[in-house]
Amino acid sequence: MRTRNLIVRGSAWGAALALAIAAAWVPGRAPLAQESGHGYGSDWESWKAGNSVADLASLQRGARDFLNYCNGCHSLQFMRYSRVGQDLKIPPKLLAEYLVPSTRKPADYITSPMPAADAESWFGKQPPDLSLIAQDRGVDYLYQYLTTFYVDPSRATGANNLALATTAMPDVLSELEGLKRAVFRNEQVAGATQPVFDHFETIVPGSLTREQYASFVRDIVNFLDYVGEPNQDHRRALGVWVVLFLLVFTWLTWLLKKEYWKDVH
């Protein structure tokens, strides 16, 4: 994800894309599921992405948001801009105007403009390519990771994460989600007192409500799920017909066997 001072092509085409694509295609975002527990975030390990790669509008929003907020640091080395446009039914004119940087072509792979040396200097490591992250870690993990950042002054980035402690990634979406503090309680674990996470407390609200931010994250996770296997929705739909064919073929084979063996006693 990009930091605020690393927004590459950010406000210009990103804002225009938000207006053009969101206004044309985006319905209302899905509401956040009702939480259990005694405080916001107390049940974070049970949070589910609830995404669907069959939701075209969500994938379109996810592509927009990924390229505007994440592509400054992270690449999708196995995915071309043109493939995204074709699969997500984004008109070529909109694709070229809002999704493809002026220095790139639609046939190019989606790579990060951040030099590797700069990444090493700023973050201590190069941000990973996210082409297969959804297949590797799972969509629920990605959803939990992007929703459990909290303020931690002891970290160089000023932030930490419940799903991946001591993460090198800054809380780059804090402008949208807001800043929150993690409240811990002391518990006896194996005879020793250890801090255990209890709940989040909002310090500074973001530009999105909690439900809107959850939907925003869900769209990005949905897009990353699609990128990991672009044909998965078609494969699942085709699988139904394959199973039906096998059932019919098995029935016909049984009738043929019955006909051949009807005079055998």
N, C-alpha and C positions, 0 to 999 in steps of 0.2 A: 504494500500500500504506500501511497505517496505521503510525505509529510507536507505541512502547509507551505514550507519554503521550497518544495520540490514539485510544485504543480506545473507539469509540462503541458503546454497548450491548454491549461485549465479553464480559466474563466471565459475565454473567447468561444471556442467551439463546444466546450462542455456545457456552458449555459444555453447556447443556441440549441444544442442537441436536446437538452432537457425540455425546452419549449417546443421544439419541432416534433420529436418522437412522443414525448409524454402527452402532449396535447392531442396528438392524432390517435394514439393507440392505447393509452393507459387508462384502465378503469380504476375504481377505488381499490386501495390496498386491503389485503385481508387483515382482519382484526387479530390482535395478539391473544393467544389462548389464555384462559383463566388460570392464574397461578395458584398453587397450593403452598402451604408453609406459612410461617409467621412473619415474613418480611420479603420485600422484593429481592429476588435472586436466591432465596434460601433453597430453592429446588432446582438450581441451574443445571445440575447434572441430568435432569429428566427432560430438559428442553429439546424439542424436536424441530427440525427444519420444516417439515411438512411441505416440501417443494414437489413440483411435478414438471417434468420436462415436456409434458404435453400441453402445458400452459404457455402458449405462444406470447401472450402479452407480458407475462412475467419474464420470459427469456429476453424479450426486446428491452425491457427495463433493465434487466441484469447486464446486458451487453453495454447499454448506455452508461450505467453506473460503474461497471468495471473499468471501462476505457477512460472514464473521467476521474475516478478516484484511485484506481489500483495500478493501471498500466504504467504510471510514472516510475514505478519500482519493479513491478512483476511482469513477466512475459508469458505468452502462450505459444511456445515455440512450435507446436504441432498444428496450429490453427491459422488459416489465412483470413484476412478481412472479407474476401469475396465469398468464402464458404459460410461465414457468419451471416452475411447479407442474403445469400441464397437460402440457407436453412431457415432463417428467422423471417423470411419474406420482407426484408427491408429493401425498398426501391433503390436501384443503383445510384440515382441522383442524391438521395438522402445519405446513403452509405458513403459516397465520395465527399459529400459536403460536411458531414458531421462526425463520422466515425473514423475515416482514414485521414491521418495527418497529411499536411500539405507536402511533406518530404517523402511520403510513401505512396505506393501503388496498391490498388485493391488486391492484386495477386500476391503481395508480400505477406510474410508471416507476421504475427502480432508479437513484436519484440519490445522490450523496454528501452527507452532512450538513455537510461542511467548508465554511465560508464562504470565498469566493474571496479576500477580503482577507487572511484568516489564512494561506491557502496561499501567497500571494505573500510574506508576511512570513516564514514559516517555511522555505520551500523555494526562494524566489526565482522561482517560477513555479507556476501552478496545475497539479496532477496531471492528466494527460490522461484523457479518457473512453476506456474500453477496449472499447467495443462492436465496433469493427472492427479492433482491434489484431492479431488473429490473421491476418486476411486481408491486412493491410497489411505486417506484418513477417514472418509465417510462424510456425508452431508451434515449429519447431526453434530459432529465434532466441529466442522467449519462454522455452523450456526452458533454453537456455544462459544467458540473462540472469539467471534466478532461481536458478541454481546456481553462478554465478561471482562472487559478492560476496566481497570480502576486506577485511581491516582496513587502513586507510590513515589514519594520524594527521594527514597533511597536509590532508585534506579536512574541511570544516566538519561533515559528518555522521559523520566517523570511518570512512567506508567508501568503497570504489571498486568498479568492476566491469570485468571483462575484455571482455564483449560490448558494453558502452557506457561507455567511459572517461569519467570526470568526471561520472557520472550525478548528478542532484540527489536521487535517491531514497535514503533511508537503508536500511541492511540490516535491514529490519523483521522478517525471518524468522529472524534469528540465534538467537533463543531456541529455535527448532526445529532448525535446522541446526547451530548452534554457530558459533564464531568461527574463521576460518582466515586464515593469512598467505600472501601470494603470494611465492614465491621466484623471483627473476629471475637470469639469468646474462648476462654481457657478451659480445656478439658484434660482429664487424666487419660493418657494413652500409653499403655505398656508401662505403667508405673511412673510416667513422667508427665509434666504439665506441658501441653502443646496448644498453640493457637489453632482454632478451627473456625472456618468461615461461617458467618451467621446470616448476614444480609448486606445489601447495598443501601447507601444513602446518597441521594442526589445532592451535589454541591452547586453545580451550575447547570441549568437546563439547556438543552440543545435546541436547534431550529426545528427538529421533528419531535412529535410526541412519542411516547414509548411504543405505541402500537404502530405508528408510521415507521419508526426506525426498525422494528422487528420485521416489518414487511420489506423494507429496503434491503436488509441483510438477506432475507429469504430469496429475494430476486437475484442477488449476486451469487448466492450458493446454488440456486437453480441454474444459472448460466454456467458456473464452473462444473456442475454435474453434467450438463449438456456437452461442454467442451471435452470432458474426459472420454465420452463415447457419443459422438454426434448422432449415430444411427440407432441408439437404444430404443427410442420410442417406436421407430419403424420395425425394429427387430421384435419387440414385444407384440406389436400388432400382427406381424407375420407369423409369429409363433402360435397364435390362436388358430390360424388357418392350417398350419402344419399339423397341429394336434387333431383338428377335425378331419383332415385328410387321412391321417393314420387310423382314426377310429372307423371311418367309412371303408378304408382299404382292408382293415382287419375283419369287418363284417362281411365284405365281399369274399374274402379268402375263406372265411368259415362256411359260407354258402357253397363255394366251389368245392371245398373238402367234403361237405355233406353230400353233394351231388355225386362225386367220384366214388364215395364209399357206401352209397345207399344199398348196393347189392352185395356188399361184403358182410358176412355174418361170422 
